[in-house]
Structures are given as C-alpha cells and as structure tokens.
C-alpha cells in the first residue's frame, strides 16, 4: 500500500502573512522573506531545540493525568516554522499534530521532513495567521487541543495568551522567551561586542525583555501551574547558535553571489545574528516553560 502523501496547504496566495512580524522573529529585514527557504535550508531548528521541548513534554505527560487520558495527544504547534516540534512530537509521543505558520514555504519543507521521518499521516499543516485562527479556521481548532506550543514569535507573555485559548483545561502548553539575566547584587561587567557593558538589573528595560519572575507572574495569574522551567547554559546556547549562525552565513554568502542587490542586507543580517548570539550568551537567557492549564 503506498504511503500517504504529506498534507500541504492549499490556496496559499490567499493566506495573510504578516511579513514584518515574521521577518522580525527571524531577526531579518522583510526584503529577505522570499529567500528564507534557501537561507534556513537544512537547519534542524530555528530556535528552541525540538528535541528538548518534546523531551520536557514527554516527562510532563508521564507525571500528569493528561498522559493517562490521552495516550495519543492532539498537539497544535503555532508559528511552527520548519515543523521540527510537530515532527518530533509525532515521532516520540505518537501525537496527532497541526502545525500552523504564516509562511507557506516553511510548511512545504515541514511536510517533506515529516514524510522522510515516516510520520506524515500524523502531521497536518495549515498556512494561516496564528492570531486569527478562531475567525478564519474554527473547524481546525475544535475541539481544544491537549497540548499547545508557541515558540520563537511573540515571547512568553503574549504567546501564552494566544496558545492558552486553544488548549483544554488540564492540558499543557509550552512558551519561550529571551529573559534578562538579573543580578541581586551590584551590576557586574560582561563583554559584549568587544566593549564592556553592565549586566542588567530588574530596572534595566533597555532590551525590552522580561525577567523570569515577570513571566512566572503572568503564567500564574490565571491559576496555571509551571511544571518545568528550563534555561540552557551559556555554553549550550553558544554551541547551538554558533552552528546555526555559521550555516546561515554560508548560505547568505552564496545568495550574495547570485543576488548582488541583496549583498548589503545579507551582510547586515549576518552581523545582527552575531549580535543576537552575543546577547543570548551574556545579557539574555533563552528560557522554556512547560505549563499545565488550570
């Protein structure tokens, strides 16, 4: 019997794609949006590690009532990008997944990856704006999901508002953010971009990032329980981001040769990636929360 083919989005030209917000989530100018499939090709992740996220969900399901009630959980992966979390969850959790992203070429690549991993029948993909799912695609999100994932787009505080409404009571949701590294004592010195910079304190809002305490407060406001909070070490962040940065820089150099008009934008994009990596090694700390909805 032939293997079921991947489910691909239809009528993608009619889908609203918030260009600036999508590009900003990748630290890229909107002019490069058309070239994302090439720039990000063969990357295993565009942000938080899919293996790490699904590992946390695996642990949560093993210790909560949800794991007993839903041996094959339904999972929605908002702003799924290349679909790595959806595919990993389908493979390790036997989950039935719906990956949603505004950028249809990412979903095409995600469907190919699901097919290669042998989980295509359990993975569906929807090209849509994650902020208007209830209005534009009500049938796709009914009934509520057992698990919701919202990574790399809005940050934890805004992201939880979006994903929480799609998860049933007692279900799980995952959000992440780049949080300020906060010191209780006097600000110490750290190196950033070759210059000496003070490490931020609670009152430091220059970066526009929340503190971990602020995220925890927002999550607990509705009675939700934080099951796991994971902040990788600076060395782990460095390894992951350095590999991603090197791959993107190589692709950007190749694209500059074929598209000389984009050379300046691509050069700045690579510089901005390096600055983002430095921030995430020093002043910011990427953090993941796995939460049980009240």
ZIKA-V498687 format. One record per helix or strand. SS is the DSSP state (H for helix, E for strand). FROM is the first residue (numbers start at 0). TO is the last residue. If there is no record, write none. Layout:
ss: <SS;SS>
from: <FROM;FROM>
to: <TO;TO>
This chain:
ss: <H;H;H;H;H;E;H;E;H;H;E;H;H;E;H;E;E;E;E;H;E;H;H;E>
from: <11;18;29;49;64;73;83;95;103;119;122;129;137;144;155;166;188;194;210;211;224;233;259;283>
to: <13;24;38;62;68;77;91;100;116;121;126;135;140;149;163;179;191;197;210;219;230;257;280;291>
